């Protein structure tokens, strides 16, 4: 009986120690993020600036400013401008915090932004005004299912739109792969 108790006690101690190490590692990892507070200037549907720093919303790709899309009746609408307007509304009320640590090849800080409990990146995808690229797959599935924004008609992916106009693509190979995986999963 005493041996069983010691084994249980030692196992519980080891488990608690392991959990503590995981929590410490998570806190240290979180602390590595740079925090950017507004005020923010909206450049386009997935790019902000604050205090001279350019920020690229991570895990999603919004239509370019000049990009147009078609609704289910074949009418053209300015989806790039609409994505910018939604981002302006989301960051315009203040209380926005953006976190990030990586930079893209244009040296923009890749960020995840929140306004209180609202995940701004996820909201753009959920409203159908951005395509998920590596994150926010569930938000994109819901937007597609409900035919929100881009999913209410026909559109060219922002990456393809940039490529067809000879514009530099800002997505890394990993983002490109994750975007492809997200699109394949969305069609299933």
N, C-alpha and C positions, 0 to 999 in steps of 0.2 A: 504494500500500500504506500509506504513512504517513498519507495523507488518510483512508482507511478506519479506521485505528486511532484517529485523533483524533475522528472522528465517533462511533465506538463508545465511546471514553473519555468524551466529553462527554455522550453519551446515558446512559451508566451513572452518571455523576456526577449528572446531572439527575434520574434515577430514584431514586437513593439519597437525594438532597436532598428529593424529594417524599415518599418513605416516612418520612423523619425528621420532616417537618412534620406528616404524618398521625399519627404516634406521639405527638408533642408535643401536638397538638390533642386526641387521645383521652385523654391523661393529664390535661390541664387540665380536660377535660369530666368525667372521673371524680372529680377533686379537688373539683368543685363539689357533689358529693353530700354530704349530711349523714349521718354515721354514728351510729346509735343502738345502744348495747349494753344488755343486760338489767341487772337482772332485768326480765322482762316479765310483765304481768298480761293475761290473755286476756279480752276483753270479749265477743266472739262469734267466729264462724268466720272473719271477715276483719278484725277490729279488735283491736289491742293497745294497751296503754299502758305507758310506761316513763318514770320520772322526771317525771311530770306532763304528758308529751307524749302525745297520741293519735296512733296510727299506723293507717293503712288499707292493707292489703295490695293492691298494685297489679296490674292485669291479670287480675283474677278477682273473682267475686262469689259468696259463700257464702250458703246459706239463712239466713234470720233465725232468731233463737233460738227463737221460738214456732212456726216453720214445721214442718209435718209433710209427709211424702211417703208414697207407697205402694210396696210391693215388688211383685215379679212375681206374687204370690199375692193381691194386693189388701189386704194388711195394712198398717196405718198404722205409721210409725216416725218418731221425732223426728230428722229429718235436720238441723235447725238445731243441736240439742244435740250431735249426733254430729260435726258440723263443728267445733264449739267444742272437743270432747274431743280430736279429732285435732290441732288447733292447739296445745292445751295439751301434748300429748305431744311435739310437734315442738319447741316452745320450752322445755319443762321440763327438758331435759337440760343446758342451758347452752351456752355457746360460740356463741350466736346473734348475728349481726350483721345489722342492717337498714340499707339505704342508700336515700336518696331526696332529692329536692330540690323537687318540686312539692307543692302543697297542694290539697285538694279544697275545695268551697264551704263545708264545715264547718271548715275550717282544720286538718284532719288531714294530717299528713305522709304522702304516698303512697310506700310503701316496697316494696323487694324484699328479702326476708330469706333468710339462709343459715345453716345449722348445719353447719360444715365444708363438705363438698361437696354437701350436701343443699339443694336449692332448695325452701324451704318453700312459697312461693306455688305453684310447679309441682306439688309433692307433693299439695297439697290438691285441685288440679284432676285430677291423675293418679289419685287415689284415688276420684274421683267425688263429692267433697264440696264442690265449687265449680265454677262455670261460668266458662270462659275469656271474658274481655272484652278483646280486643285483643292478648293474649299467650297463650301456652300452648295454642295450637290443637292441636298435636301430642299433648300430654298429654290433652286432652279427647277427641280421636279415639281414642286408646288406651283410655281409660276407657269410652267408649261401646261400642267394639268388644268389650271384655271384660265389659260390663254391670256396671261397678263403681259402688257408691254410688247416686247419684241415677239413673244410667242403668240400674239393675236393675229399674226399674218406672216409675211415673208420678210426675211432680212439676210444680209450677208454678215458672217461673223466679223467682229472688228479686226481680227488678225487678217482674214482674207481681204477685207476692204482695204486695209493698209497695203497689203502685198500687191493688190491689183492696181494701186496708184504709185507704186515704187517707193512707198514710205518705209522707213526703218521700222522693224518690228521690235518692240521692247520686251518680248517674252523670252525667257530663257528656254533652253531645251527641256528642262524639267517641267516648266509651266506648260510648254507646248504638248508634252506627253500627257500631263495631267488633264489638260483641256480635251485632248482626244479621248482619254478614258472617260471623262465626264460626259462627253457627247455620245459615246457608244453606249454607256450605261443608261443615258436618258432615253435612247431609242428603244430600249428593251421593255 
